[in-house]
Amino acid sequence: MKNYLQTIESLTKWLNGLIWAILGVKVLFLILYSYSFYMFKNLYATEYYGDAMLQYTKLTMFMGIVSVVHTVLFITIIVFFLVWLVNMCNYLREHEYVSTKSPFIVIYWFIPIISLFKPYQVIRELYKKLQAILIKNNRRGDVSLGGLVGLWWFLWIVVIAISVATPFIALNNLKDIDFDFTMTINLISNFIFIIVTFLFLRIILRFSDMAEEFSEINWDGEEVDLSGHIID
């Protein structure tokens, strides 16, 4: 178990740094996107004349670079998170408290339709099992984490729904040459994504705290610390 715990702790530190990094990038993108929205409306009003068009072009190029950085961070976080999740499940499976097999924990995230609910069920099961073990062994656990996971997943589905719907909205708006509604929807989606990312960070950290509590339980009836020494 100690190897799993050390891996979880190491991955948690990496995820903490990566998530704060992507939050910073996303906030920067949101600011740039809002400013580009303002510039675009002015350009449209002046029929794209003057140096403003050049400035707008430079801004969109910089936004493209920020988007690439965001994408790289996002993919990296997904990889680290899936490794973290597999280790967390294996950590509990040593005591036969989690039924889902490791390959499926990863596969569920990439299957259309199933990815909308099955990953949430896996994380929910992980929380319920871990919380039940801690309470049974007179530990505090985290009674509010279940609700936090539910809120996080709901908002994540909202972000996905907006991302799917936006291209169709944009195509309809092209006919009327009116991008206000589409850009507003994108701003809302980006803002929700920031909230989702922050909630995700809180979930990772609080799960890791529960794992540390779990590690202090000696299954022969005695409590041990993280180094394996018996607590008097």
C-alpha positions as semicolon CSV with decimal commas, in nm:
position;residue;x (nm);y (nm);z (nm)
1;M;0,000;0,000;0,000
2;K;0,285;0,237;0,075
3;N;0,397;0,238;-0,289
4;Y;0,048;0,337;-0,402
5;L;0,031;0,608;-0,138
6;Q;0,366;0,755;-0,237
7;T;0,259;0,759;-0,601
8;I;-0,071;0,926;-0,510
9;E;0,107;1,192;-0,305
10;S;0,356;1,261;-0,585
11;L;0,084;1,281;-0,851
12;T;-0,125;1,508;-0,629
13;K;0,163;1,756;-0,607
14;W;0,207;1,750;-0,985
15;L;-0,166;1,790;-1,045
16;N;-0,180;2,078;-0,799
17;G;0,090;2,266;-0,993
18;L;-0,053;2,180;-1,336
19;I;-0,408;2,277;-1,243
20;W;-0,301;2,614;-1,105
21;A;-0,104;2,666;-1,426
22;I;-0,403;2,590;-1,649
23;L;-0,622;2,812;-1,433
24;G;-0,380;3,099;-1,491
25;V;-0,372;3,032;-1,866
26;K;-0,752;3,009;-1,880
27;V;-0,797;3,339;-1,695
28;L;-0,549;3,502;-1,936
29;F;-0,740;3,358;-2,232
30;L;-1,070;3,482;-2,088
31;I;-0,929;3,834;-2,057
32;L;-0,791;3,825;-2,412
33;Y;-1,114;3,680;-2,548
34;S;-1,319;3,952;-2,378
35;Y;-1,091;4,221;-2,525
36;S;-1,108;4,061;-2,871
37;F;-1,487;4,066;-2,842
38;Y;-1,471;4,442;-2,777
39;M;-1,223;4,498;-3,063
40;F;-1,428;4,291;-3,305
41;K;-1,740;4,498;-3,243
42;N;-1,543;4,818;-3,304
43;L;-1,389;4,677;-3,621
44;Y;-1,728;4,575;-3,753
45;A;-1,865;4,921;-3,677
46;T;-1,577;5,090;-3,868
47;E;-1,584;4,834;-4,152
48;Y;-1,234;4,706;-4,068
49;Y;-1,048;5,029;-4,149
50;G;-0,730;5,163;-3,986
51;D;-0,456;5,009;-3,773
52;A;-0,714;4,847;-3,547
53;M;-0,735;4,552;-3,788
54;L;-0,362;4,485;-3,751
55;Q;-0,390;4,501;-3,373
56;Y;-0,685;4,262;-3,382
57;T;-0,486;4,019;-3,598
58;K;-0,191;4,026;-3,357
59;L;-0,428;3,967;-3,065
60;T;-0,587;3,664;-3,231
61;M;-0,241;3,521;-3,306
62;F;-0,141;3,559;-2,940
63;M;-0,469;3,398;-2,837
64;G;-0,379;3,106;-3,064
65;I;-0,049;3,058;-2,878
66;V;-0,229;3,072;-2,543
67;S;-0,478;2,813;-2,672
68;V;-0,194;2,576;-2,767
69;V;-0,041;2,610;-2,419
70;H;-0,384;2,545;-2,266
71;T;-0,432;2,234;-2,481
72;V;-0,093;2,090;-2,383
73;L;-0,164;2,151;-2,014
74;F;-0,513;2,002;-2,046
75;I;-0,384;1,680;-2,206
76;T;-0,105;1,653;-1,948
77;I;-0,356;1,693;-1,664
78;I;-0,580;1,423;-1,812
79;V;-0,289;1,178;-1,827
80;F;-0,173;1,256;-1,472
81;F;-0,529;1,239;-1,339
82;L;-0,602;0,899;-1,495
83;V;-0,279;0,760;-1,349
84;W;-0,376;0,915;-1,013
85;L;-0,725;0,762;-1,033
86;V;-0,593;0,415;-1,120
87;N;-0,350;0,427;-0,828
88;M;-0,624;0,544;-0,592
89;C;-0,852;0,258;-0,697
90;N;-0,571;0,003;-0,672
91;Y;-0,491;0,142;-0,328
92;L;-0,841;0,054;-0,210
93;R;-0,866;-0,267;-0,412
94;E;-0,598;-0,423;-0,194
95;H;-0,875;-0,454;0,064
96;E;-1,136;-0,545;-0,198
97;Y;-1,335;-0,225;-0,148
98;V;-1,343;-0,122;-0,516
99;S;-1,484;-0,349;-0,785
100;T;-1,396;-0,159;-1,106
101;K;-1,092;-0,297;-1,289
102;S;-0,807;-0,059;-1,372
103;P;-0,838;-0,074;-1,755
104;F;-1,205;0,023;-1,741
105;I;-1,132;0,320;-1,515
106;V;-0,939;0,469;-1,809
107;I;-1,151;0,337;-2,097
108;Y;-1,477;0,479;-1,960
109;W;-1,352;0,835;-2,016
110;F;-1,315;0,783;-2,393
111;I;-1,633;0,595;-2,488
112;P;-1,904;0,821;-2,636
113;I;-2,222;0,851;-2,425
114;I;-2,079;0,622;-2,155
115;S;-1,818;0,889;-2,077
116;L;-2,101;1,121;-1,974
117;F;-2,195;0,917;-1,667
118;K;-1,969;0,616;-1,604
119;P;-1,656;0,807;-1,489
120;Y;-1,873;0,995;-1,240
121;Q;-2,008;0,664;-1,108
122;V;-1,653;0,532;-1,063
123;I;-1,543;0,841;-0,869
124;R;-1,866;0,838;-0,668
125;E;-1,813;0,471;-0,578
126;L;-1,454;0,546;-0,480
127;Y;-1,569;0,824;-0,248
128;K;-1,851;0,623;-0,088
129;K;-1,629;0,322;-0,021
130;L;-1,347;0,532;0,119
131;Q;-1,582;0,737;0,338
132;A;-1,752;0,422;0,470
133;I;-1,418;0,266;0,565
134;L;-1,303;0,581;0,745
135;I;-1,627;0,620;0,942
136;K;-1,625;0,250;1,034
137;N;-1,276;0,299;1,177
138;N;-1,375;0,610;1,375
139;R;-1,228;0,853;1,123
140;R;-1,378;1,186;1,018
141;G;-1,345;1,143;0,643
142;D;-1,506;1,413;0,425
143;V;-1,885;1,425;0,443
144;S;-1,923;1,707;0,186
145;L;-1,696;1,567;-0,086
146;G;-1,977;1,365;-0,245
147;G;-2,179;1,679;-0,312
148;L;-1,872;1,855;-0,448
149;V;-1,811;1,569;-0,692
150;G;-2,173;1,590;-0,808
151;L;-2,152;1,966;-0,866
152;W;-1,819;1,931;-1,049
153;W;-1,955;1,665;-1,283
154;F;-2,278;1,858;-1,353
155;L;-2,085;2,170;-1,452
156;W;-1,846;1,959;-1,663
157;I;-2,144;1,821;-1,859
158;V;-2,268;2,180;-1,904
159;V;-1,929;2,278;-2,052
160;I;-1,942;1,980;-2,291
161;A;-2,298;2,065;-2,395
162;I;-2,203;2,427;-2,468
163;S;-1,896;2,315;-2,665
164;V;-2,111;2,087;-2,882
165;A;-2,386;2,344;-2,932
166;T;-2,164;2,647;-3,006
167;P;-2,062;2,549;-3,365
168;F;-2,428;2,508;-3,463
169;I;-2,514;2,843;-3,303
170;A;-2,223;3,006;-3,490
171;L;-2,339;2,868;-3,824
172;N;-2,686;3,009;-3,770
173;N;-2,549;3,346;-3,666
174;L;-2,330;3,370;-3,977
175;K;-2,643;3,422;-4,183
176;D;-2,725;3,740;-3,991
177;I;-2,360;3,847;-3,945
178;D;-2,424;3,874;-3,570
179;F;-2,162;3,711;-3,347
180;D;-2,264;3,871;-3,017
181;F;-2,464;3,574;-2,893
182;T;-2,200;3,317;-2,995
183;M;-1,915;3,509;-2,831
184;T;-2,121;3,558;-2,515
185;I;-2,184;3,183;-2,498
186;N;-1,809;3,122;-2,537
187;L;-1,734;3,364;-2,254
188;I;-1,983;3,183;-2,030
189;S;-1,834;2,845;-2,123
190;N;-1,481;2,963;-2,041
191;F;-1,596;3,105;-1,707
192;I;-1,770;2,778;-1,614
193;F;-1,457;2,587;-1,716
194;I;-1,256;2,791;-1,463
195;I;-1,506;2,696;-1,191
196;V;-1,496;2,329;-1,297
197;T;-1,115;2,329;-1,289
198;F;-1,103;2,481;-0,941
199;L;-1,356;2,226;-0,812
200;F;-1,148;1,950;-0,973
201;L;-0,842;2,068;-0,781
202;R;-1,035;2,069;-0,452
203;I;-1,158;1,714;-0,520
204;I;-0,807;1,585;-0,590
205;L;-0,666;1,742;-0,273
206;R;-0,951;1,622;-0,052
207;F;-0,936;1,268;-0,192
208;S;-0,565;1,265;-0,116
209;D;-0,634;1,375;0,242
210;M;-0,879;1,086;0,278
211;A;-0,617;0,847;0,140
212;E;-0,376;0,961;0,410
213;E;-0,641;0,891;0,674
214;F;-0,697;0,550;0,517
215;S;-0,324;0,475;0,537
216;E;-0,329;0,520;0,916
217;I;-0,567;0,227;0,961
218;N;-0,401;-0,100;1,060
219;W;-0,615;-0,387;0,938
220;D;-0,501;-0,602;1,232
221;G;-0,677;-0,364;1,468
222;E;-0,399;-0,111;1,535
223;E;-0,337;0,232;1,386
224;V;-0,016;0,315;1,203
225;D;0,129;0,639;1,072
226;L;0,236;0,703;0,711
227;S;0,573;0,542;0,781
228;G;0,413;0,221;0,901
229;H;0,486;0,272;1,272
230;I;0,218;0,177;1,523
231;I;0,048;0,474;1,690
232;D;0,008;0,436;2,065
